[in-house]
């Protein structure tokens, strides 16, 4: 239990720092994203699944706000100045990154104890404070707005819609609006949808698909059928992306089954065939991606139990790729695809998956390839393996290429090997030319 709590807190620290600190250094942002992903994966393995649309709402849900000490503007300004100084000092700062994020968590908890009027008053004081410069002020205001949006969604929406453009830049404003709508929809989905309908015409630059997606995901997490009913009312510009967002809310096998049924019912009622096909494809693709992120046994078991039509299975299978599966499961997914969804597109998908796997772990990929019986699946896999190793071990790649039974595919693989053959020195260049002569490759 101690490990679980610590893992969740650490993940929340990363989320807080990424969402609220307002760092502008791109390398630090990239590092933070990578660390965040690792910690969220660790938390998920322990059975902890933070709400990606609103992590603070979940983390603080069981906290007693009355136990938090009151927060004055002076205290918060001092904190903002400290965080700004740490950012500017970088590695020379006396506070570690984790310690700083713990400080952010503590401050966010104190912010969460304020009511809506207190938070708005604090924001007003921050905007006029002479003690904060531009970046420090922006970071402090953003944290306060995040707390307002997370804990008082309806008040936050009224405040954000009416505030002038100097409060916060457009991308941050739409992000806070999306957070507020997501939180509101958990308590009153119909009211949140009606608010968007009312505001869309008056504020088209703010009420965008980017704002509506967190709302529709929040509704779908409670009832996918209700989300589809609200879909047309929300007038998404990119309809198929919105459908995929609805399906992304299905986090468990049972939820995916419910979402699939809702998708089928919704698309059956669409009279525009092109719109129907795109919506169905996008929805199935989203389901496939999320099922594939589980371990192979759980993901494939759900797909096999979903009673998919041949067309649905083809559409879903075409969305399983290297970037949304666990790398050690690649071989098993490749075999499953080859057996369950045989097609030319699947062969290309398999080649790409083996290419990516080989680049990450060429030893395991090679072991799997060696032990796999010959057939269409292995032939497709060989093409991917050749493509991955050609630039590093062209002789090995050539040996595998010669096992490709299709003359056309074999010739293409040999040409790829020649094109990737290292030619940085006379010896390498001569070897590449000899290889081309041996296999009749035209230059």
Residue, then its C-alpha position, 0 to 999 in steps of 0.5 A: x500500500x505504501x508503494x502504491x501511494x508513493x507511485x501515485x503521488x510521484x505521478x501526480x507530481x509530474x503531472x502537476x509540474x508539466x501542467x502548471x509550472x509553465x516551463x518553456x525549455x523544450x528539452x525539459x518538457x520532453x524529459x518531463x513527458x517521458x518521465x510522466x509516461x513511465x510513472x503513469x505506466x508504473x501507477x497503472x501496473x499497481x492498479x492506479x489509473x489517474x484521470x488524464x483529463x483531470x488528474x488533480x480532481x482525482x488526487x484531491x477528491x478524498x482530501x478534506x479541504x477544511x484541513x488545509x491552512x488558509x492561503x494569502x496572496x502574499x504567501x502565494x506570490x512568495x511561492x511563485x517567485x521561488x519557483x521562478x527563481x528555481x527555473x532560472x537557476x536550472x541545475x544550480x538550484x538548491x531544490x531538486x526537481x522532485x522537491x520542487x514538485x512536492x512544493x507544487x503539490x502542497x501549494x495546489x492542495x492549498x489552492x484547492x481549499x479556496x472557494x471560487x470567489x477567493x480564487x478569482x480574487x487571488x488571480x486579480x491580485x496576481x495580475x496587478x502584483x509588482x513583485x512578479x515579472x511576466x513568466x512568474x506571473x503567468x505561471x502563478x495565474x495558470x496554477x490558480x486558474x487550473x485550481x479554479x477549473x478543476x474544483x469550481x468548473x461552472x464558476x471557472x467557465x463563466x470567469x474564463x468566457x468573460x475575461x479579457x484576452x490579457x488574462x491568459x493566452x488562447x491555448x491555455x484558456x481553451x485548456x482550462x475550459x476543457x478541464x472545467x467542462x470535463x469536471x462539470x460533465x461528471x456531475x451534470x453532463x446534460x448541463x455541460x453540453x447545453x452550456x457549450x451549445x449556448x456559447x458556441x455561436x458567441x465564442x467560436x474561437x474559444x469553443x473549439x473541438x479542442x475544448x469539446x473533446x474533454x467534455x465528450x470523453x468525460x460523458x463517454x466515461x459515464x455513458x457512451x450512448x449518451x456521448x453519441x447522443x450529444x455528439x451531433x449537438x456539439x457540432x464537432x468540426x472533425x467528426x471522426x476524431x470526436x468518435x475516436x475520443x468517445x471510444x478512448x474513454x473505454x478503459x476496461x474490456x467491459x467498457x469497450x464492449x459497451x462502447x462498441x455496442x453504442x458505436x454500432x447503434x450510432x453509425x447504423x443511424x447515419x445516412x451519409x455512407x462516407x460519414x458512417x464508414x469514417x466514424x466506424x473506422x475511427x471508433x474501431x481504431x481507437x478501440x484497437x489501440x487501447x486494447x493493444x496497450x494491454x498485455x497480449x492475452x487481455x487485449x486479444x481475448x477481448x477482440x476475440x470475444x467482441x463478435x466482430x464482423x469480418x469488415x470490423x475485424x479488418x478495420x480494427x486489426x489494421x490499427x494495431x501497430x508497434x507504437x500501441x503494443x507492449x514491445x515484448x508482445x510483438x511476436x504474439x500480436x504479429x502471429x495473431x494478426x497473421x492468423x486472424x486478419x490475413x490481408x495485404x495490408x496486414x502483411x505491410x503492418x507486420x513488416x512495420x511492427x517487426x522493423x520497429x521491434x528489431x530496432x528496439x531489441x534485435x536479439x529478441x526479434x531475431x530469436x522470434x524470427x528464427x523460431x517462427x515456422x515459414x508462411x505468409x506471416x514469417x515472410x512479411x516479418x522477414x521483410x521488416x527485419x531486413x529493413x531494420x538491420x540492413x544499415x548495420x549488418x547488411x550481410x545478415x540482412x542479405x541472408x534473410x532476404x534470400x529466404x523471401x519466396x516472392x521474387x518481387x519482394x525479394x528483389x525489393x529487399x535486396x535493393x533496400x540492402x544495397x541502398x542502406x549498405x554503409x558506404x562511408x569508406x572504400x571497403x564498404x563502398x566496394x562491398x556494396x557494389x559487389x553485392x549489387x553486381x551479384x544480385x543484378x541491382x541496377x544503379 
